[in-house]
Amino acid sequence: MAFTLNQIIALTKSYVAAHKQLNTFQFGDPWEFAESEEVLYPALYMVNGNVVVDGKTLTHTFNLLICDRIDYNKDNPADSNSQENEVLSDMREVALDILALFNNAANRDNFYLVNSATLEPFTEQFKDWTAGWNLTIQLKQPMLYNRCQVPL
């Protein structure tokens, strides 16, 4: 049975709650994260993407922004660059952990992770001066076209 969007969000939230390096999960648009006051870093922001229906397959794209805060040191920019590299290194490993969780065989009855994912680094983002990775994933699931499930 295919997962609903709410079920995918809940599953992702459970992954974040279980991961020892992540403290905050939010779902929405990037501008909402930038304005959020209640972020305990490191964080994972889930952004809804396109859905493609092709034959009997539904493919849903998500961007997962996995980031931590950089304490910018204006008196010693080299220290800030070193910290930025450390954050990028740590958050890349967290992104790979999240990929492994989505690729778990227990999910295969509901969806499967498309084997190709993209990690794009970002730095000095949002009001909190964060760095991390934009992990783009695609989840494929069956599209059954079941008229009996349509509420008519």
C-alpha positions in Angstrom: 0.0 0.0 0.0 1.4 3.4 -0.9 2.2 5.9 1.8 0.3 9.2 2.0 2.3 12.5 2.2 1.4 12.7 5.9 2.8 9.1 6.5 6.1 10.0 4.7 6.4 13.2 6.9 5.7 11.2 10.0 8.3 8.5 9.0 10.9 11.2 8.3 10.2 12.8 11.7 10.7 9.5 13.4 14.1 9.1 11.7 15.1 12.5 12.9 13.9 11.8 16.5 15.9 8.5 16.5 19.1 10.0 15.1 21.5 11.0 17.8 22.9 14.0 15.9 19.7 15.7 14.9 17.5 17.8 17.2 14.9 19.5 15.1 12.5 18.4 12.3 10.4 20.8 10.3 8.3 20.3 7.1 7.5 23.2 4.9 9.0 25.9 2.6 12.6 27.1 3.1 11.4 30.7 3.9 9.5 29.3 6.8 12.7 27.7 8.3 14.5 31.0 7.8 11.8 32.7 10.0 11.5 30.0 12.6 12.4 30.9 16.2 12.3 27.4 17.7 15.3 25.6 16.1 17.7 23.5 18.1 20.5 22.6 15.7 21.5 20.3 14.0 18.2 20.2 12.1 16.5 18.6 9.2 14.1 20.6 7.1 11.9 18.6 4.7 10.7 20.5 1.6 7.9 19.0 -0.6 8.8 18.6 -4.2 7.2 17.4 -7.4 5.1 14.3 -7.8 5.3 12.4 -11.1 2.7 9.8 -12.1 4.0 7.5 -14.8 1.9 4.5 -15.6 1.4 2.6 -12.4 4.2 4.4 -10.5 4.1 7.6 -8.4 7.5 9.3 -7.8 7.6 11.9 -5.1 10.7 14.2 -4.8 11.7 15.8 -1.5 14.6 18.1 -0.6 16.0 17.5 2.9 18.0 20.4 4.2 20.4 18.9 6.8 22.3 21.6 8.6 24.0 23.0 11.7 24.7 26.4 12.9 28.1 28.1 12.4 29.3 30.5 15.1 30.8 33.1 12.8 34.0 34.7 14.3 34.4 38.1 12.6 37.8 38.5 14.4 39.1 35.3 13.1 37.5 34.3 9.7 39.8 31.3 9.4 38.3 29.8 12.5 34.8 30.3 11.0 36.0 28.5 7.8 37.3 25.6 9.8 34.1 25.3 11.7 32.1 25.5 8.4 34.2 22.6 7.0 33.5 20.6 10.2 29.8 21.2 9.9 29.8 20.2 6.2 31.7 17.0 7.1 29.4 16.1 9.9 26.1 16.9 8.1 27.2 14.9 5.0 27.5 11.9 7.2 24.1 12.5 8.7 22.7 12.9 5.2 24.1 9.5 4.3 22.6 8.0 7.4 19.1 9.4 6.4 19.6 7.8 2.9 20.3 4.5 4.6 17.1 4.8 6.7 15.0 5.5 3.7 16.6 2.6 1.9 15.6 0.2 4.7 14.0 -3.0 3.4 11.1 -2.6 5.9 9.8 0.2 3.7 9.7 -1.7 0.5 6.0 -2.6 0.8 5.2 1.1 0.8 7.8 2.8 -1.3 11.4 2.4 -2.4 14.2 5.0 -2.5 15.4 5.7 -6.1 19.1 4.7 -5.9 20.3 8.1 -7.3 20.3 11.0 -4.8 21.9 14.4 -5.0 23.8 16.2 -2.2 24.4 19.9 -2.7 26.3 21.8 -0.1 25.2 25.2 1.2 26.9 27.6 3.5 25.9 30.8 5.4 22.2 30.2 4.9 19.2 31.4 6.9 19.2 33.9 9.7 21.1 31.5 12.0 24.1 31.3 9.7 23.9 27.6 8.9 25.8 25.2 6.6 24.9 21.7 5.5 23.5 19.7 2.6 20.5 19.8 0.4 19.7 16.1 -0.1 17.3 15.5 -3.0 15.6 12.1 -2.8 12.9 10.4 -4.8 10.5 7.9 -3.3 8.7 5.6 -5.7 5.5 3.8 -4.9 2.7 2.0 -6.7 -0.2 4.0 -8.2 -3.1 1.6 -8.3 -5.9 3.7 -10.0 -8.3 2.0 -7.6 -11.8 3.5 -8.3 -13.1 1.7 -5.2 -11.0 4.0 -3.0 -12.4 7.2 -4.5 -14.9 8.8 -2.1 -17.9 9.2 -4.5 
